[in-house]
Amino acid sequence: MSHSWVFWAFLSALFAAATTLLGKLGISGISSDVGAFVRTLIVVPAMAMVLWATGQFTQTQDWTPRNLILLALSGLATAASWLAFYRALSTGQAAQVVSIDKLSVVFVALFGVALLGEKLSALNWLGVLLVAGGTLLIAVR
């Protein structure tokens, strides 16, 4: 089961929920930007330990300039996302903030089709619409 993308995606969702709840509690009384920074300070060494423990630091010969540029841009997008997320979390309710944040599902579906040539079935499109609708239902007070 641990080789299945579904397993890892579900685990990601559980950790994302923990991230939100712990982050909401952690930024109480401090700047949301400082909270995002502290989180980042933990992520880098944690990922380095994973790479070291699994022997993946030896794969640097596989890195291409294209990989590095795209991953750097992804890192900048991550930083912007975390700053915006923590800023929203500092004043909004966790369930509402996270529901709007999960509009990323809708954006990824749209961008995946438009930019990556991915194909979505009618059932997939219905799911995209339901996610968008569910987001609105959770976000509205």
C-alpha positions in Angstrom: 0.0 0.0 0.0 2.9 2.4 0.7 3.8 2.3 -3.0 0.4 3.7 -4.0 0.0 7.4 -4.8 -3.4 7.3 -3.0 -1.7 6.3 0.2 0.8 9.1 0.0 -1.9 11.6 -1.1 -4.1 10.7 1.9 -1.1 10.9 4.2 -0.3 14.4 2.7 -3.9 15.5 3.5 -3.6 14.3 7.1 -0.3 16.1 7.6 -1.7 19.2 5.8 -4.6 19.2 8.4 -2.1 18.9 11.2 -0.1 21.7 9.7 -3.1 24.0 9.6 -4.2 23.3 13.1 -0.7 23.5 14.7 0.1 26.6 12.6 -3.1 28.3 13.7 -2.2 27.7 17.4 1.5 28.5 16.8 1.0 31.9 15.3 -1.2 33.1 18.2 0.4 36.4 19.4 3.2 36.5 16.8 3.5 37.7 13.2 2.2 35.3 10.6 5.3 36.0 8.5 7.5 35.0 11.5 5.4 31.8 11.9 5.9 30.9 8.2 9.7 31.5 8.6 9.9 29.3 11.7 8.1 26.6 9.8 10.5 26.9 7.0 13.5 26.6 9.3 12.1 23.2 10.4 11.3 22.0 6.9 14.8 22.3 5.4 16.7 20.2 7.9 13.9 17.7 8.1 14.0 17.2 4.3 17.8 17.0 4.5 17.6 14.2 7.0 15.2 12.3 4.8 17.6 12.6 1.8 20.6 11.6 3.9 18.8 8.6 5.5 17.6 7.3 2.1 20.9 8.0 0.3 19.3 10.4 -2.2 22.0 13.1 -1.8 24.1 10.9 -4.1 21.8 11.6 -7.1 23.0 15.1 -7.8 24.4 13.9 -11.2 20.8 13.6 -12.4 20.0 17.2 -11.7 19.6 19.4 -14.8 19.5 23.2 -15.1 15.8 22.9 -16.1 15.1 20.8 -12.9 16.8 23.3 -10.7 15.1 26.4 -12.3 11.6 24.8 -12.1 12.2 23.6 -8.5 13.5 27.1 -7.6 10.4 28.6 -9.0 8.3 26.0 -7.2 10.1 27.0 -4.0 9.3 30.7 -4.6 5.6 29.8 -5.2 5.7 27.7 -2.0 7.1 30.7 0.0 4.4 33.0 -1.4 1.7 30.4 -0.7 2.9 29.9 2.9 3.1 33.6 3.6 -0.4 34.2 2.2 -1.8 31.1 4.0 -0.4 32.1 7.4 -1.6 35.7 6.9 -5.1 34.4 6.2 -4.9 31.9 9.1 -3.8 34.7 11.5 -7.2 36.4 11.2 -9.6 33.8 9.7 -11.0 30.6 10.9 -9.0 27.5 10.0 -11.8 25.6 8.2 -12.6 28.6 6.1 -9.0 29.5 5.2 -8.1 25.9 4.4 -11.2 25.5 2.2 -10.3 28.5 0.1 -6.7 27.3 0.0 -8.0 24.0 -1.4 -9.3 25.8 -4.5 -5.8 24.9 -5.6 -7.4 21.6 -6.6 -9.6 23.5 -9.0 -6.6 25.6 -10.3 -4.4 22.5 -10.7 -7.2 20.8 -12.7 -7.6 23.8 -15.0 -3.9 24.5 -15.4 -3.2 20.8 -15.8 -5.6 20.7 -18.8 -4.4 24.0 -20.3 -0.7 23.8 -19.7 0.2 20.1 -19.3 -2.3 18.6 -21.7 -4.0 16.4 -19.1 -7.4 15.0 -19.9 -10.3 15.1 -17.5 -13.5 13.0 -17.9 -17.0 14.4 -17.4 -16.9 12.7 -13.9 -13.6 14.5 -13.2 -15.1 17.8 -14.2 -18.1 17.2 -12.0 -15.6 16.6 -9.1 -13.9 19.9 -9.9 -17.2 21.7 -9.8 -18.1 20.0 -6.5 -14.8 21.0 -4.9 -15.4 24.6 -6.0 -19.0 24.5 -4.7 -17.9 22.9 -1.5 -15.3 25.5 -1.0 -17.9 28.3 -1.2 -20.2 26.5 1.2 -17.5 26.1 3.8 -16.1 29.6 3.3 -19.4 31.5 3.5 -20.5 32.5 7.0 
